[in-house]
Amino acid sequence: MTDTLSLQRRALMKAATFMLLIVLCAGCMGVYVFSDPDLHRAIELSRITYQVNHLYAGDLDWTQMTNLGIDAMFERLDRYSAYVEPRQFDRLDEEMTGSYSGIGVSVIENHNGLLIMSVRENGPAASVGLMTGDLITGADSVSFKGLAIEEATQFLRGPEDSRVVLGVFRAATDDSLRVEVTRRKIDFLHIPFAGFTPDSLIYIRLLDFDAGASDDVEAALDSLMQHPSIPPRGVILDMRGNPGGLFVEAYRTANLFLDEGKFIVGTRGRSRWSNERHESSGKDHTGGLPMAVIVDRGSASSTEIVSGALRQLGRAILVGDTTFGKGLVQGFTRFTDGSGIRLTISRYYLEGNLFLNSFDSTLNDTGTGLVPDYFVRAPESRGFPLALESSLLLNSFAGQHQDEIVAASEQFALDDSWVARYADYARSQGFQYRSTVTDIADVVYELASLDVDLPEARRVAERILRTARDDDDRQMQEYGWYIKSRLKELAYERKYGSYRAYAEVIVKDHPIINRAAELLREQR
């Protein structure tokens, strides 16, 4: 009996000691937590909110006040961090899953609606006869005129198997149409073309790094590497204008071109859970073929991870223009009401401890882009081609003469008569090119004209202005090759789809692709 009581006392003492330790630990943790200045500020904000809500004499719009507070908070962070409304998370879900429910078109904003730039082959829009160059003027009873592209495209998407009636204007035939389209689930098109250049180089055009991108690159590589009649001599990975996407898709894509044990990318952040390191596994799917990666100023984020990793490891050369410069990684937190936040949680770095962004990215959220090994400026980034593309007249002219352009291209190369015909059409539509030099010369002439005591200065300024205007007038002929190539590309895309446009025109004619191919030939 005595032994039993003794055991009970010892057990009681142990329990009491254990409880005391728990209380002491909890107290210490409480002191530690409440001594955190950040938490103290949060409590202070809560107190102020409580007092305002209960004591302020006027009416309060807490929705507006909360939104203003959220906006003010995120204004102090980098531009990639933001509050995400529930409907915006739908687009993020699409990036994560690699598919969406819609009609299968890519569009750009137009003052009268949405201009179709490409139609997904075998998609809902293609099945009802919509074409590149068509203008979607509205959906159901909603007009798209003056509507922002973010708002207008919401009407093109919707539940799978739901229907939408579109108003369409076809400039090629001057027809206004109404067509009913049934929305379907559509996988993202990461790779519009994967094939061979004329000299047996594998060419892959990669548009983004949304879910499934690395799988598509792997499938394309495996298929082309095993081609029965064409032994590949090198690889060109074209990522111009690729804005990036998922971090995991980036290092998985780079992994396809590396042997095991190579450092691809690492991340460093405020939290230890944000620090990661990724190395290659497996074998190079190309067996070490010489490789070129094409980039430009629109190549960002995950694109820079792939291109930077391959260049830093000596696996590939970079061709094109300096990349965008985004070395920041975002994480997502979703709340129970469907909203959430997108927050920059770390910076990524490449081999050689290369960071694209400085430490304080909240003050400078655009970092240093990757400078290419071989600089080649894209013709479409120059002044006159930019003005041509912005006018959208190439699209409408190619649509009106689609079959004629294709027939002429299949028999011979397009001759200069097409440049003259296009020039006449552009002038009839009010197109007139003015360069920046001409604008400056115009201002100088106006200033020189104000001083009547300096007639010689006015004559010199007038001569400069006349020379600038003459140079503007010559641009149509100087860029005749560009006009012919674009007309052929647009006509082929309308008639045969984007794949054949790449195979028959872009891969053969584009100067940056040709330059990358030339550099790889020199390496062999």
C-alpha positions in Angstrom: 0.0 0.0 0.0 2.8 2.3 0.9 4.6 1.6 -2.3 1.4 2.3 -4.3 1.0 5.7 -2.6 4.7 6.5 -3.2 4.3 5.7 -6.9 1.2 7.9 -7.1 3.0 10.8 -5.4 6.0 10.5 -7.8 3.6 10.4 -10.8 1.8 13.5 -9.4 5.0 15.4 -9.0 6.1 14.5 -12.5 2.8 15.7 -13.9 3.0 18.9 -11.9 6.5 19.5 -13.0 5.6 18.9 -16.6 2.6 21.3 -16.4 4.9 23.9 -14.9 7.3 23.6 -17.7 4.5 23.9 -20.2 3.3 27.1 -18.5 6.8 28.6 -18.4 7.4 27.7 -22.1 4.1 29.2 -23.1 4.8 32.3 -21.1 8.3 32.7 -22.6 6.8 32.2 -26.1 4.1 34.7 -25.4 6.7 37.3 -24.2 8.8 36.5 -27.4 5.8 36.8 -29.7 4.4 40.0 -28.2 7.9 41.6 -28.2 7.9 41.2 -32.1 7.5 44.8 -33.4 5.7 43.6 -36.5 3.1 41.8 -34.4 2.8 44.9 -32.1 2.0 47.0 -35.2 -0.7 44.5 -36.3 -2.3 44.7 -32.8 -2.1 48.5 -32.9 -3.8 48.5 -36.3 -6.5 46.2 -34.9 -7.0 48.5 -31.9 -7.4 51.6 -34.1 -9.9 49.8 -36.4 -11.9 48.8 -33.4 -12.0 52.3 -32.0 -12.9 53.9 -35.3 -15.7 51.4 -35.9 -17.2 51.9 -32.4 -16.7 55.6 -31.8 -16.6 57.5 -35.1 -19.7 59.7 -35.5 -20.0 59.5 -39.3 -21.0 56.7 -41.6 -18.2 54.2 -42.6 -17.7 52.3 -45.8 -15.5 49.5 -44.5 -15.3 47.9 -48.0 -13.7 51.0 -49.4 -11.5 51.6 -46.4 -10.2 48.0 -46.4 -9.5 48.2 -50.1 -7.6 51.4 -49.7 -5.6 49.9 -46.9 -4.7 46.8 -48.9 -3.8 49.0 -51.9 -1.6 51.2 -49.8 0.2 48.1 -48.3 1.0 46.6 -51.7 2.2 49.9 -53.1 5.2 49.6 -50.8 6.1 46.2 -52.3 7.3 45.2 -55.8 4.9 45.2 -58.7 4.7 41.4 -58.8 3.1 41.3 -55.3 -0.6 42.0 -55.2 -4.0 41.2 -53.7 -5.8 38.7 -56.0 -9.6 38.8 -56.3 -11.5 35.5 -56.6 -12.2 35.9 -60.3 -8.5 36.5 -60.9 -7.6 33.2 -59.3 -9.4 31.5 -62.2 -6.6 32.6 -64.5 -4.0 31.4 -62.0 -5.8 28.0 -61.8 -5.5 27.8 -65.6 -1.8 28.3 -65.4 -1.5 25.6 -62.8 -3.7 23.1 -64.7 -2.5 24.0 -68.2 -6.0 24.3 -69.7 -9.1 26.5 -69.9 -12.6 26.5 -71.2 -13.2 28.8 -74.1 -13.4 29.1 -77.9 -9.7 28.6 -78.9 -8.5 32.0 -80.2 -5.7 34.4 -79.3 -6.7 38.0 -79.6 -5.4 41.6 -79.2 -7.3 44.7 -78.3 -8.9 46.8 -81.0 -11.0 49.9 -80.5 -13.9 48.1 -82.1 -13.5 44.8 -80.3 -11.0 41.9 -80.2 -8.9 41.2 -83.3 -8.2 37.4 -83.8 -4.4 36.9 -84.2 -4.6 33.1 -84.4 -7.2 30.3 -84.3 -6.5 27.0 -82.5 -6.6 24.2 -85.1 -9.6 21.9 -84.5 -10.8 24.2 -81.7 -14.4 25.6 -81.3 -13.7 28.8 -83.2 -12.1 26.9 -86.1 -15.1 24.5 -86.3 -17.5 27.4 -87.1 -15.1 29.1 -89.6 -13.6 31.9 -87.6 -10.3 33.1 -89.1 -7.1 35.0 -88.3 -7.9 38.7 -89.0 -11.6 38.5 -88.0 -12.8 41.1 -85.6 -15.0 40.0 -82.7 -17.3 42.9 -82.1 -19.4 41.4 -79.3 -20.7 38.4 -77.4 -24.4 37.7 -76.9 -25.9 41.2 -76.3 -22.7 42.8 -75.1 -20.7 45.1 -77.5 -16.9 45.0 -77.2 -16.5 48.5 -78.6 -14.4 50.5 -76.1 -14.2 47.5 -73.7 -10.9 46.7 -72.1 -9.4 43.4 -73.3 -9.4 41.9 -69.8 -13.1 42.5 -69.5 -14.0 41.5 -73.1 -12.1 38.1 -73.0 -14.2 37.1 -70.0 -17.2 36.7 -72.4 -15.2 34.3 -74.6 -14.5 31.9 -71.6 -17.1 30.1 -69.6 -18.3 26.6 -68.5 -17.5 23.7 -70.8 -20.3 23.0 -73.3 -21.9 26.4 -72.8 -22.7 28.5 -75.9 -21.9 32.0 -76.9 -23.2 34.0 -79.9 -20.4 36.2 -81.4 -20.7 39.2 -83.6 -17.9 39.1 -86.1 -16.7 41.6 -88.8 -14.6 40.1 -91.6 -12.6 42.8 -93.3 -11.5 40.6 -96.1 -15.0 40.4 -97.5 -16.6 43.3 -95.7 -19.1 41.0 -94.0 -20.8 41.2 -90.6 -21.6 37.8 -89.2 -23.2 36.2 -86.2 -21.9 32.8 -85.2 -22.7 30.5 -82.3 -19.7 28.8 -80.7 -19.8 26.0 -78.0 -17.0 26.4 -75.5 -14.7 23.5 -74.8 -11.8 22.6 -72.6 -8.7 23.6 -74.4 -5.1 22.7 -73.4 -2.6 25.5 -73.6 -0.6 25.5 -76.8 3.0 25.8 -75.4 4.7 24.8 -78.7 3.1 26.0 -81.9 5.9 24.4 -84.0 8.6 21.8 -83.4 10.5 20.6 -86.5 13.6 21.0 -88.6 15.3 23.9 -90.2 16.4 23.4 -93.9 19.9 22.3 -92.6 18.6 19.6 -90.2 18.6 21.6 -86.9 15.9 20.9 -84.4 13.8 24.0 -84.0 11.3 24.4 -81.1 9.2 27.5 -80.5 8.2 27.7 -76.8 5.6 30.3 -75.9 5.3 30.0 -72.1 6.0 27.9 -69.0 2.5 27.2 -67.8 1.7 23.7 -66.6 2.7 21.0 -69.0 5.3 23.0 -70.9 8.3 20.9 -70.0 6.4 17.7 -70.9 5.6 19.1 -74.4 9.3 20.1 -74.9 10.4 16.6 -73.9 7.8 15.0 -76.2 9.0 17.2 -79.1 12.7 16.4 -78.5 12.2 12.7 -78.2 10.1 12.6 -81.4 12.6 14.7 -83.5 15.7 12.9 -82.1 14.3 9.6 -83.4 13.3 10.9 -86.8 13.7 8.1 -89.3 15.4 10.0 -92.1 16.8 13.3 -90.6 19.8 13.0 -88.2 19.6 16.2 -86.1 22.8 18.4 -86.2 21.9 20.8 -83.4 19.1 22.4 -81.4 17.5 25.9 -81.6 15.1 26.7 -78.7 13.2 29.9 -79.6 11.8 31.7 -76.5 11.3 35.2 -77.9 8.5 37.0 -76.1 8.1 34.1 -73.6 6.9 35.8 -70.4 7.7 32.8 -68.2 5.3 30.9 -65.9 5.8 28.2 -63.3 9.2 27.9 -61.6 9.0 24.1 -61.7 8.5 24.0 -65.5 11.6 26.1 -65.9 14.1 23.8 -64.2 12.4 20.7 -65.6 12.9 22.2 -69.1 16.5 23.0 -68.5 17.0 19.5 -67.1 16.1 18.0 -70.6 19.4 19.4 -72.0 21.8 18.5 -69.2 23.5 15.5 -67.9 23.1 14.5 -64.2 24.6 16.6 -61.4 24.6 20.1 -63.0 23.4 23.0 -60.9 20.3 24.6 -62.7 18.9 27.2 -60.3 18.6 28.1 -56.6 16.4 30.4 -54.6 17.1 32.6 -51.6 14.4 34.3 -49.5 13.6 35.7 -46.1 12.3 32.3 -44.9 14.5 29.2 -44.8 11.6 27.4 -46.6 12.1 29.7 -49.6 15.7 28.5 -50.0 16.0 25.8 -52.6 18.6 24.2 -54.9 17.8 22.3 -58.1 20.3 20.1 -60.0 19.9 18.1 -63.1 19.0 14.4 -63.1 19.1 11.9 -65.9 20.7 12.4 -69.3 20.7 15.1 -71.9 17.9 14.2 -74.3 19.9 15.5 -77.2 23.2 13.8 -76.5 25.0 17.0 -76.3 24.1 18.5 -79.7 25.3 22.1 -80.2 22.5 24.4 -79.0 21.4 28.0 -79.4 18.7 29.7 -77.4 16.9 32.7 -78.9 15.7 35.5 -76.5 14.7 39.1 -76.6 13.4 41.8 -74.3 10.2 40.0 -73.8 11.9 36.9 -72.5 11.4 36.9 -68.7 11.3 35.0 -65.5 11.2 31.2 -66.1 12.6 31.9 -69.6 15.6 33.6 -68.1 16.1 30.6 -65.7 16.3 28.2 -68.7 18.4 30.4 -71.0 20.6 31.6 -68.1 21.2 28.1 -66.7 22.2 26.7 -70.1 24.4 29.6 -70.9 26.1 29.7 -67.5 26.9 26.0 -67.8 28.3 26.4 -71.2 25.6 24.2 -72.7 24.1 26.8 -75.1 24.8 30.2 -76.7 22.3 33.0 -76.4 21.2 34.8 -79.6 19.0 37.8 -79.9 18.5 40.7 -77.5 19.0 41.3 -73.8 16.3 39.6 -71.7 13.7 41.4 -69.5 15.5 40.9 -66.1 13.1 39.3 -63.6 14.9 37.3 -61.0 12.1 37.2 -58.5 9.9 34.2 -57.5 6.3 34.6 -56.4 4.3 32.4 -54.0 0.5 32.3 -53.7 -1.8 32.2 -50.7 -5.5 31.6 -51.1 -8.1 32.5 -48.5 -11.4 30.8 -47.7 -13.5 33.4 -49.6 -11.6 32.6 -52.8 -9.3 35.7 -52.8 -5.7 35.7 -51.9 -2.3 37.3 -52.3 0.6 36.9 -54.8 3.8 37.7 -53.0 7.5 37.8 -53.9 9.1 35.3 -51.6 12.6 34.8 -53.0 15.2 35.7 -55.6 16.6 33.0 -57.9 20.2 32.7 -58.9 22.2 30.8 -61.5 25.6 29.1 -61.7 28.3 31.5 -60.6 26.0 33.0 -58.0 24.4 35.1 -60.7 21.4 37.1 -59.4 19.3 39.1 -61.9 17.8 41.2 -59.1 19.6 43.2 -56.4 18.8 42.4 -52.8 16.3 45.2 -52.2 13.9 44.2 -55.0 11.1 46.3 -53.5 13.0 49.4 -54.7 14.2 48.0 -58.0 12.0 45.1 -59.2 13.4 45.1 -62.7 16.8 43.5 -62.6 19.7 43.1 -65.0 18.7 41.0 -68.0 20.9 38.3 -69.7 23.0 39.8 -72.4 23.2 37.5 -75.4 26.4 36.1 -76.7 25.4 37.3 -80.2 23.3 40.4 -80.5 20.7 40.3 -83.3 18.0 42.9 -83.3 14.7 41.6 -84.5 13.4 43.6 -87.5 9.9 43.8 -86.0 11.4 45.9 -83.1 12.5 48.7 -85.4 10.5 51.8 -86.0 8.9 51.2 -89.5 8.0 47.5 -88.9 6.5 48.5 -85.6 4.3 51.1 -87.3 3.3 48.5 -89.9 2.3 46.0 -87.3 0.5 48.5 -85.1 -1.7 49.6 -88.0 -2.9 46.0 -88.5 -3.1 46.7 -92.3 -0.8 43.7 -93.1 -3.4 41.4 -91.6 -6.3 42.9 -93.5 -4.4 43.0 -96.8 -3.2 39.4 -96.4 -6.8 38.4 -95.7 -8.1 40.0 -98.8 -5.5 38.4 -101.0 -4.9 35.2 -99.1 -5.3 32.6 -102.0 -3.4 34.8 -104.4 -0.4 35.3 -102.1 -0.3 31.5 -101.3 -0.5 30.6 -105.0 2.3 33.1 -106.0 4.5 31.9 -103.1 4.1 28.2 -104.1 5.1 28.9 -107.7 7.8 31.6 -107.1 8.9 34.0 -104.4 6.7 37.0 -104.0 8.1 39.8 -106.2 8.3 43.5 -105.6 4.9 44.1 -107.2 3.4 42.9 -103.9 5.2 45.7 -102.1 3.9 48.3 -104.5 0.3 46.9 -104.2 0.6 46.9 -100.4 2.0 50.5 -100.4 -1.0 51.7 -102.4 -3.4 49.9 -100.1 -1.7 51.3 -97.0 -1.9 54.9 -98.4 -5.6 54.4 -99.3 -6.2 53.5 -95.6 -4.4 56.7 -94.4 -1.2 55.1 -93.3 1.8 57.5 -93.2 5.0 56.7 -91.4 6.7 59.4 -89.3 10.0 58.5 -87.6 11.2 59.9 -84.3 13.9 61.7 -86.3 11.3 63.4 -88.4 9.4 64.5 -85.3 12.5 66.0 -83.8 13.4 67.7 -87.1 9.9 69.2 -87.3 10.4 70.7 -83.8 13.8 72.1 -84.8 12.3 73.7 -87.9 9.5 75.3 -86.0 11.9 76.8 -83.5 14.3 78.0 -86.3 11.3 79.7 -88.0 10.5 81.8 -85.0 13.8 83.8 -85.3 13.6 85.9 -88.4 17.1 87.2 -87.8 18.6 83.7 -88.5 17.4 82.8 -92.0 20.3 80.4 -92.5 19.3 78.4 -89.5 15.8 78.0 -90.9 17.2 76.9 -94.3 19.4 74.2 -92.6 16.5 73.0 -90.4 14.3 72.8 -93.5 16.9 70.8 -95.3 17.2 68.4 -92.4 13.4 68.0 -92.2 13.1 67.3 -95.9 15.9 64.7 -95.7 14.1 63.0 -92.7 10.7 63.0 -94.6 12.4 61.5 -97.7 13.9 58.8 -95.6 10.5 58.0 -94.1 9.1 57.7 -97.6 11.8 55.2 -98.6 11.1 52.8 -95.7 8.4 51.0 -97.6 10.9 49.9 -100.2 13.8 49.3 -97.8 11.6 47.0 -95.8 10.0 45.4 -98.9 11.5 42.0 -97.9 9.8 42.2 -94.5 6.5 43.1 -96.0 6.7 40.1 -98.4 7.7 37.7 -95.7 4.9 38.9 -93.4 2.2 38.8 -96.1 3.2 35.2 -96.9 3.3 34.2 -93.2 -0.2 35.7 -92.6 -1.7 34.2 -95.7 -0.3 30.7 -94.9 -1.6 31.0 -91.3 -5.1 31.9 -92.4 -5.2 29.1 -95.1 -3.3 26.3 -93.4 -2.8 27.1 -89.7 0.1 28.3 -87.7 2.1 25.0 -87.9 2.5 25.3 -91.7 3.2 29.0 -91.5 6.2 28.2 -89.3 7.3 25.3 -91.5 6.9 27.1 -94.8 7.8 30.7 -93.9 9.1 31.6 -90.5 11.7 29.0 -89.9 13.1 29.5 -93.4 12.9 33.3 -93.6 13.4 34.9 -90.2 16.8 36.6 -89.8 17.3 35.7 -86.2 16.6 32.0 -86.7 18.9 32.0 -89.7 21.6 33.7 -87.7 21.3 31.1 -84.9 21.5 28.3 -87.5 24.6 29.9 -89.0 26.3 30.1 -85.6 25.6 26.4 -84.9 27.0 25.4 -88.2 30.2 27.2 -87.3 30.4 25.2 -84.1 30.4 21.9 -85.9 
